Amino acid sequence: MLETVQCFFAGLTQIFTLTTFSLMLLGIAIGFAVGILPGLGGPTAMALMLPFVVKMTPVEAFAFLLGMACVVNTTGDITSVLFGIPGEPTTAATIVDGHPMAKKGQAGRALGAVLMAALIGSIFGAFMLAMAVPIVRPIVLSFGSPEFFMLSLLGITFVASLSGSDVIKGLLSGGLGLFVATVGLDPVSGIQRFTFNQTFLWDGIGLVPITIGFFAIPEIIDLAVTGSSIAGGRTGELGGVMEGVRDVFRHIFLVLRCAAIGTFCAIIPGMGGATTQWLSYAHAVQSSPDKERFGKGAIEGVLGPGASNNSTLGGSLITTISFGIPASVFMAILMGAFIMHGVVPGPDMLRPESKGGHLGLTYSFVWITVISNLITVGMIFLFLKQLVKVTYVRGSLLIPFILMLIYLGAFAEKNAFPDLILVLVFGALGWVLEKLKWPRPPLILGLVLGGLAESRLFLSMGNYGISWIWRPTVLLLIAVTLFGALYPVIKTRMQKRKLRMAEAAEGRAVTVKPKTKVNKWPAIFALGLVFVLALALWQSRNFNVRAGLFPWAIGFPLLALALAQFARELSGKAGGRPLGRPAEDEEPEIPPDVVSRRTAGMFGWIVSYLVAIWLLGFPIGGTLCSFIQLKFGSKEKWLITILLTAGLWAFVYLLFERALHVPFPDGYLFELLGWVE
């Protein structure tokens, strides 16, 4: 117990070194910008920053990344209230009552309430993390390889279940992530697996290129398609902030209950802020005696989601640190930082440093969360009006910088140009998955968990044979996994059955859903998935047992699911819609032909940046392409174009090449001309 207390305060002292505290402030500043700008997701920003923490110490890296993660939801609430646009998907519930308050001229009250509720929620979640460590430790230490393997599958299943009634898509996405994780040399036998004789794939496919491609590329395409500023519209007066703060303490028990909902639900993998915000909002509605006020500007409808969103980080960290299972996309990317620094989540994170563990580092997460949120809320209160002006920056001015940052982040992980190609490939795949309504987070979680799941499966088979399946804890986890996969489907069918019974009881004609017209693109994609999986399994026929155990264990069930999904698409039961075409109940704001043209144009620019960097190198090729896009693509004025291009060149050349000594390639054209050695 004494060692635990010492580690608790040691975690605090680690933060207040000059370098660590400065990096935490830098992370907070980035989180400010990311949260307040709709379209720039928190996971995207963390993925972009991941390569730059390689040379930091573990506490410096996590101070930087957690400082960023802690403030994204808080600043995302600003645009949700002022513009009715969620700065983050996890702040969407704040819009329901926050934006109506802004329309009534109560924007200041709504912002004061949500910011103070966010601060209390974050502190609650952080100290729940601190209190959970002694409780979770004996549970974790009692787990063996079979349990950790099942926990990996459990995490992916719970994330996949968030796909609603279409769980097959979620399971396929998570399984694909596990399968992609097998690319590279087998760690024991050294056999090449799915490398296509490309040496850069021997180390596997990195987390950074896939994550950047999956999240950044679709978002930047959507930004280009809108063809306007990131945020716009009128705002009310920003008075009454202190009235909102007082509202928090008038409803303090509601705030604490919603913070508890956020923390404890987030412990379950996949139940992040995007889910808990609506659970908390539903609780705020249900616990109110006057439910008619909600949706029209009820302050409780702002307090509930605000407290819940920021408490989820503590709950997610409990699962990630204790079991090595990332409970959200944020945590999946953070797991990448763990791996890069050689820190293994699990029992070691719960042991004091004197016993070879990292308990002091674990407790530093608690203090980083608390201090980051205190600084963030204080700064927002001081500079609220100035921060809001950032949302009026035109998207055309941001796109060149985001594109360069995408390619810089992908290159910086391994200093390998082929990673830029991976960004393009997985960016296109991420865009297709988004348009076809396939979930992307399970694939990222599968990629992160792939190495852990494979090693645990191999150890389980080696130590226990097939009998590990009959261990009581494993059977319990299998039951929970099946429940997570089947519950959404069963729930949907029960709701449909109740609706039909109610219609029959009232004497109304039972609604018969017309047969859905088969959409060719989802069916083609499912068929392509079947073909790729079949080809991969055929290629794996020459693997030995060690190299083939995990690909076979994952691949054959995946192939069966892909065939089932293809059959569902052909029968019209899978829903979905064709690429680039809105649903029938949606009013398209932009004509489909304009959407298609702008999407193709943005893809052209993305490829152009890659070609320019390949031919001329990062400083010249990237800067030149940015200049052309700003001046001739976006039709910006000469002064703005020159200033932004000069700033981008300074950012790439002076900061990355000269200051950080990133070894950028010279450019293939210069090599052909013999201008470089």
N, C-alpha and C positions, 0 to 999 in steps of 0.2 A: 504493500500500500504506500509506503514511504517513497519507494522508487517511482511509483505512478505519479505521485504529487510532484516529485522533483522533475520528472519528464514533462509534466503539464506546464510548469513555469519555465523549463528549459525551452519549450516550444515558443514561448513569448520572447525570450531573450534572443533567440535565433533571428527573429524578424527585424529587430531594431539594430542590425548592422547597416552601415551606409549603403552598401551595394544591394542588399536584399530589400531594404525599405524603398530605395530608389526604383528598383525593378517592379515592386508592387505598385508604386505610384504610376509608373509607365503603363502597366497592365490595366489599372483603373482608368487611365486616360483613354486607352484604346476601347475599353468596354463602354465608356461614355459615348464615343462616336458610333460604335456598332449598335448599341441599344437604341439610340435616338434616331437612327437612319433606317426606316423600313426597307427591307430588301437585302440588308447586310446581316445575315444570321450570325448568332453567337457561335455555333459550332463551326461555321465557315471561318470566322475570325480566328478562333483558337487553332483550327487546322493550318491556317496561313502562318500563324506565329510559331507553330510546333518546331519547325526546323531550326529556329533561332535560339532554342533553349539547350541545344546539344552541348555547348561549351560552358553552360552554367552549372553551379553546384545544384544538388537536388532541392535544397530549401529555396534557393534563388529562382529556380525554374518554376516551382509550384507557387511561390509568392507571385510571380509574374502571371502565370496562367490562371490561378484561382482569383487573383485580384481582378482579372478581366471577367471571369465567369460570374463573380459575385455581383457585379454592377449592371450586367446586361439587362436583366429583367427589370431592375429598378428604373433605369433610364428608358427602357422600352415602354413603360407605363405612360411616359410623357406624351408620346405621339398617339397612344391609344386614347388618352383623354382629350387632347387638343384637336386631333384630326379624325378620330374614328378609324385610324389605321394602326394595327398592332406593330410596334417596333420589333417585337418578337412573337412567334406563334404562342408562346407561353403567357402573353399579356392580352390575348384576344378577349377573354372574359371581362376585362376591365372596361372594354368599350361599351358593354350593354347599358351600364348606368353612368359611367364616367363621361362619355361623350354627350349624352343628354344634359348632364349637369353643365358642361361647357357651353352648350347652346343656350342655356338659361342664364349665362353670365356667371356661373359658379365654378369656373375652371380652376381658380386658385384654391377653393375649398376642396375640390376633388383631388387636385395634385397634392395638397398638404396632407389629406387623409391617406392617399395611397402610398406616399413616400414614408410617412411615419409608420404605417402598417407594415410596409416592406422592411423597415429597419427592425421592428420588433420580431417579425417573422424570421429574418435572417439570424438574429441573435438566438432565438428559440431553437432553430435548427442546428446552429453551431454547438450549443451546449447540450443538445440531445446527442450529438456526435460524441462529445466528451464523456457524457455519462454512459453511453452505450458500450464504450471500449471494455471496461471491466466485465460487463455482462456477456458481451459477444465472445470474448477471448476463450473461455472454456468450450463454447460450442464449436468454434473454429478449430481448436486444437483436437477435437474429437473426430474431425472429418478426415477421411482418407481419400485416396485417388478416385475410387468409384463415386464418392459423393461429390467431389469437385467436378468430375466429368458430367454428372447429371445436373449439377448447378449451371454448368455452361449451357446445356440444352434447355434448362428451365428459363434462363435469362432470355434466350432467343425466342422461345415459345411465347413468353409473356409479351415481348415486344411485338411479335407477329400477331398476337391476339388483338392488338390495338387496331388491326385492320378491319375490325368489326366482324360481320358475317362472312367476309371473304378471307378467311384465315389461310386458305391454301396459298394465296399470293404472299402473305407474310412469311409462312413457313418456307416457301421456295426462295424468297429473298434472303432469309437468314441462312438457309442451307447453301445458297450460292456463295455467301460470304465465307462459310466454313470451307467450301471447296476451293475457292480462290486462295485461301490461306495455305493450301497444300502445294502451290506453285513454288518451285525451287528445288534445291538439293535436300533429300531426306537427311535429317540431322544425325542419324545413326549409320545407315548404310551408304550414304553419299550418292544414291541413285538420283538421276535427274527426273523430275516430275513436271510435265507440261511446260518445259522451258523452250521447246522448239529450237534447240541448239543455240539459244541466245544467252551469252554469258552474263548479261546484265540482269537476267531473271534467276540466276543461281541463288541469289540471296532472297528470292521471293519478291512479291509485289508489295511495296511499302504502303503503310497506312496513309501517309501524307498525299501522294498523288491521287489515290482513290477518293479520299475524303474531300480534297479540294475540287476534284472534278465533279463529284457527286453533288456537292452543295453549291459551289461558287458558280460553275458554268450555267446551270439552269436559272439561277437567280439573276445573273448578268444578262442573260437572254431575255428574261421577263422585263428587266429594267429597260432594255433597248426597245422591246415591243411597245411599251406604254408610250414612249416618245415624248415624255414630259419630265417635270421635276419629280424627285422621289416623294415629296410630300407637298401638299398645298391646301388652300382653304383658309377660311377665317377662323380666328380664335377669339374667345371672350376675354374679358379683363382678368388679369392674374391677381386679383385681390382676394381676400378671405382665406389666405393660406393657414393662418393660425386657427381659424375656425375649423378647418379640416383636421388639424392636429388635435384640437379638443374633442372632435368627433371620435377619434381613435380611443381616447380614454373614457368617453361615454359608453363605448361598445367594446371595452377591453376584453371581456370574456368571449365575445364573438371572434375577436382578432386572435386570441390565444387558441381557441378551438380550431379555427381555420389553419393556423400555423401548425397545430398538431396533425391535422388532416394531411397537410402538405408534407410534413416530415415523415410520418409513418407510412403513408401510401408510397412515397418515393423510395422507401427501402425495397419495395418490390421492383425488380428490373422491368423497365419499360413504363412505369407509372411516374413519369416526370411531370414538369410543370404544365405541359400541354393537356394532361388529363386531370391533375389535381386542381387546377384552377376552376374547372367546371364543377368538380365535386364540392369545392368550397363555396362556389356561387350557389349551387343547389342547396347547400346547408344554410347559407345566409337567407335564402328565400323561405325554406321550410321552417326556420326558427323565428321568422317574423310574423307578428299577428296581422300585419297589413301587407299582404302579398301583392296587392294591386299596384303598389308604388314602384315595384321593380320593373326595370326596362324604361322607366320614365325619369330616372335621376335619383334613385334611392342611395343614400350614402353607404348603407350596409353592402350594397352590391359592388361597391368599390373596395371596401375594407376587406371582404372575404378573399377575393382573388389576389389582392395586393399582399396580404400576409402569407397566403399559401405559396405563391410563386417563389418567394425568396427563402422559404423554409425548406424547399425541396432539395437544395444543394446539400444540406446537412444529412438528410435521409439517404440521398444517392451516394454520398461519401461513405456512409456506414457499410453499405453493401459492397462498394468497390474496394474499399480498404480491407475489410474483414474477410471477404470471400474471393476477391479478385474477379468479381463479376460486375462489369460496368452496368449501372442501372439506367443510364441514359446515353444519348449521343455525346453530350458533354463529357461524361465519364469515360466513354469509349475512347475519345481523343486523349483524355488525360491519362488513360492507361498506356497510350503510346508514349507519353512522356515518362511514365514509370519504366517501361521497357528500355527506352533510350538511355536511362540513367542506371540501369541495372538494379533497380529496386523492384522487388517482387511483391505485389499485393497478396495479402493472406496473413498467416500466423506471424511472420516476421514483423509486420507493421504493428503488432500488438505486444511485442516484447521490448523491454527496455534496452537501451544501447549497451548496457553492461553485459547483457546476455546475447549480444549479436543481433539485436533487433533495431527497429526504427520508430519506437514509441514517441520519442521527442519530435520527430518529423510529423507523425500523425497528429500530435497535439498542436503543432504549428499551424495545421490546416484550420483548426478551430479559431485560433487568434487571427489568422489572415482573413477569415470570413467576417469576423466581428469588426476588425479595424477597417477593412475595405468598405464595408457598408456604412460605418460611421463617417468615414471621409466622404463617401459618395453622396449620402443624403445631405450632409452639411454643405458640400459644394453646390448641389442642385438648388438648395434653398437660397444660396447667395447669388447664383448666376442663372436663375431659371429663364429669365427673358432672353438673355444672350444665347443660351443653349438652343432655344426653340428656333432661332434664326437659321441654324445649321440645316434644318430640314428643307429649306427652300433652295438648296444647291441643285442645279440642273443635273439630271442623270447623265447627259452627254458629257459633262465635265468630269464625272467620276469614273466612267467606264474605262478610259485608258489607264488610269491609275490602278483600278481593280484588276484589269487584265495583266498588267505588268507584275502586280503583287502575286497573282495566281502562278505565273510562270517562275517568278523568283522563289516563291515558297516551295514549289515542286523541285526546282533544281538544287536548292540549298540543303536538302536532306542528305543526298548522297553525292552531290556535285556531278550528277550524271544527266546528260541531255536526253536519253531515252525516257526518263521520268516525265518529261514534258509531253511526249507522245502518249504516255499512259494517262496524263491529265485530260488530253483531248479525247481519247477513247472512252474513258470512264465518265467524262463530262457529257458526251453524246448519249451514253447509256443512262446516266442519271436523268437527262432531259426526257428520254423516251419513257423511263419508268414513271416520271412525274406525270407526263401526258396520258399515260395508260392507267394512271391511278394505282401503280404498284408502290408499296412502301419501301423507302430507301434505308431508314435506320436499322432494320434487321440485318441488312447486308453488311453494314459497317460493324455492327456488333459481332456478326459471325466472323468477319476478318480478324477482329481483335482477339476473339476467343478461340480462333482456330488452333493456334499453337498450344494453348493450354489444354484444350479438349483432346487434341491428338496425343499429347504426352500422357495425360491422365488415362486415356483409353488404353494406351500401350502398357502402362504400369499396371492397370487393373487386370488386363488379360494375362500379363506375365506373372503377377503375384497371386491371383485368385482363379485364373481360368474364367470360364463362363459363369461360375458360381457367384461372382460379385453381384450379379443381377438380383440375387435373392437376399442380399443384406437388407435388414429392416429399414434403415434410413434411405437406401436406394429405392426400395419399393414405395416408400412414402413420397419421395421426390418424383418417381415415375407417375404416381397418382396425381400429384399436384400439376405436373407437366401436361398430362392428358386433360385435366380439368381446365387448365389455361387455354388449351387448344380447342376444346370442344364447347366450352361454356358460351362463347359468343354466338356460335351457330345454333345451339339449343335455345338460347334466349331469343334470338330472332325468330325462330320457328314458333316458339310459344306465343310471342307477341302477335304474329300473323294469325295463329289459331284463335286467340282471344278476340281479335278483331272480327274474324269470320263468325264466331259464335255470337258476338254482340250484334252484328248486323242481322243475323238470323233471328235473334230474340226480339229485335225491334220490328221485324217483319219487312225489313228492307231487302232488296235483292243483293245477294252476296257479290261483292266486287270480284270480277275475274280479271286478273292481270293479263293484258294481251301479250302474246308471244313476242319476246324482244327480237328485233332484227339483228342478225349476226353482223358484227363489225369485223371487217377483214383484218385491220391492223392488229388488234389484240390477238386474234387467232394466228396471224403470221408470226407474231412475236413468241407466242407459246410454242408453235411448231419449231421455230428457230432454237428455242431453249431445249426442246427435246433432242434436236439434232446435235447441238453442242455437247450436251451431257452424254449422249450415246457415243459420240466420237471420243470424248475424254475417257469414258469407261473402256472403250475398245483399245485406246492407247495404253491404258493401265494394265492390260492383260499380262504384260511382261514384267511387272513389278514383283519383287519378292513379298513375303508376308508382311515384313516390317514396313516397307514402303507403301504397300497397297492396302493395309488394314483400314486406315482412316478414310482414304478416298473411296474404298468400296463400301464402308459402313455408311458414308454420307451419300455417295453417288447413286446407288441403286434405289433407295427411298426417294431421292430427289427426282430421278427419272420417272418413277411411278407417279409422283405428284405432278410433274410437268405434263405427263400424258393425261392425267385427270383434268388438269386445267385446260389443256387443248380441247378435250371433249366438251368441257363446260362452255368454252368459247364457241364451239361449233353449234352447240344446242341453244345458245343465246341465254344461258342461265348465269353467266359470269358478269353481265352488265358491262360497264366500261363504255368508252366512246372512241370514235376514230381520232387519230392524231390531228391536233390543230382545230378541232371542231367543238364548240361548247355544247353542254347538255341542253336538252329541250326546255328545261325549266329555268335556264339562265339567259339573261339578256346580254348578248355580246356588246361590249362598249366599243370595240374596234372591229371593223369588218374582217371576216376570215381571210380574204385575199391580202389585206394589209398585214395581218398577223403573220401569214406565211412568208410574205416578202421581207418583213423586218427580221423574222427569225432566220431566214436564209442569209440575209445580209450580215447579221451578227455572227453566225457560224463562219461566214467568209472572213470577217475581221479576226476571229479567234484563230483560224488557220493562218491568216496572213501574219499575225504576230509570231506564230511558231516558225514560219518559213523565214521571216526577216531575222529572227534571232539565230536561226541555224546558219543563214548565209553571212550575216554581218556581226553576230555577237549581241550580247545583251545591251551594252551602253549605246551602240550605234543603231542596231536593228530595231530594238524595242522603242527607242526614242524617235527614230524616223517614222516608224509605223504610227506612233501616237500623234506625231505632227500631222501626218496625212489624214488620219481619222478625224482629228479635231477640226482641221481647216476645210477639208474637202468632203468628209463624211458627215460631220455635224454642222458645217457651215459657220463655225465660230469666227469671231473677228480676229484680225491679225494680232493685235496686242495680247488678247487673252490666250491665243494659240501659242505665241512665242513665250509668254511668261510661264504657262503651264508646262510646255515642253522643256524649258530650261529647268524648271523645278523638278520635273521627272528625271531628267538627265543627272542633275545633282544628286537626287535620291539614289539612283542606281549606281552611278560611277563613284561619286565621292564617298557615300556611306558604305555601300556594299563592297566595291572593288578596292578602294583606297584605304578606308578605315577598317572594315571587317576582313579584308583580304580574301574575299570569296573568289575562287579560281574560275572565272567565267571563261568559256571557250572563245577562241579568237574569231571564229566564223569560217565556214567552209570556203567561201569565196576568196578570202584572204589567203587561205592555204593553197588554193588552186593557183593563185597569182604569184605564190612564192613570197608574199610580203611578211610572213611569219615563219618561224622555225618549227 
